[in-house]
Amino acid sequence: MTQRVIYIKSNNFISPGQLETSVDWASLFGNARPIALEIGCGTGHFVVDRAQQQPDVNFVAIDIYNKGCWKTCKKTDALGLTNIRVARAEAAYLLEKAFNQTPLSAIYINCPDPWPKKRHRKRRLVNRDFLLKAWHHLTPGGDFFFSSDVSDYAHNVATLLEQNPAYRNCLDQPVVHHLPGYPISKYMQRFLDLGQPIHYLQFQRDPAKQSEIPTQSPATPRTGFRSRWARVHNE
Ligand SMILES: C[S@@+](CC[C@H](N)C(=O)[O-])C[C@H]1O[C@@H](n2cnc3c(N)ncnc32)[C@H](O)[C@@H]1O
């Protein structure tokens, strides 16, 4: 069954055409504040809270899920938030196309699709290559936040981050169950309501280790699952 695609009219929605080439984010937001990216924003609960906590940061919220983008725009518009823009885009594609000139002050990934079966784990969004790509797109000192309801996914990402000398852990432990002030996303709430913990990570592109640049090119093409999403959509 194919789902009806909702046409998104919001002024805070970035049209696909705008993302085909390098984006002038300062003119898109009307100011040159730091830019943070939420990958897989879902219905937008997290980003609207974070954007209100941090009015001096511009947030780009992306998802490949049309209805999620629509809901995120609706929340943004209803609250009159001027520091959020929403795009229906695949993460690796967007980083390559639209953020090749603009470093990010933070990257947020909350409750990414878990792919719990062992044979499906290669489909997970965050892996070693993705973390190298993210490193290239973060500003020195920029934060990489990751949260998951799946312990094994969170610990795997923490191990990969710890193995990369150009990242630094910002917390006491690689994975924690409380991150004070961190907004709760819709999926996080769902698991918290069931009495299940959320596993949080906060690492940073270490500003003291700029010489230890990972060797992998940031432009490595993404293959396999989701590669058909190598474009942005709103049709
Ligand atoms: C389990 S949901 C979590 C949504 C939200 N972050 C939350 O915590 O409520 C994962 C979301 O990530 C999106 N997603 C998965 N892979 C993606 C990718 N490569 N680029 C952008 N979004 C992606 C999915 O469409 C989905 O909306």
The ligand as a Gaussian input file, in Angstrom:
#p B3LYP/6-31G(d) Opt

LIG

0 1
 C       12.281000       5.439000      14.790000
 S       11.985000       6.973000      14.018000
 C       12.429000       8.158000      15.283000
 C       11.870000       9.523000      15.024000
 C       12.279000      10.595000      16.044000
 N       13.706000      10.852000      15.995000
 C       11.864000      10.232000      17.444000
 O       12.757000       9.889000      18.246000
 O       10.665000      10.296000      17.723000
 C       13.382000       7.111000      12.895000
 C       13.170000       8.185000      11.844000
 O       14.379000       8.328000      11.077000
 C       14.015000       8.497000       9.721000
 N       15.172000       8.080000       8.902000
 C       15.665000       6.823000       8.786000
 N       16.757000       6.813000       7.989000
 C       16.965000       8.098000       7.596000
 C       17.926000       8.727000       6.766000
 N       18.890000       8.012000       6.182000
 N       17.851000      10.071000       6.570000
 C       16.847000      10.787000       7.157000
 N       15.898000      10.236000       7.960000
 C       15.956000       8.921000       8.183000
 C       12.776000       7.633000       9.556000
 O       11.986000       8.039000       8.458000
 C       12.062000       7.869000      10.875000
 O       11.158000       8.955000      10.832000

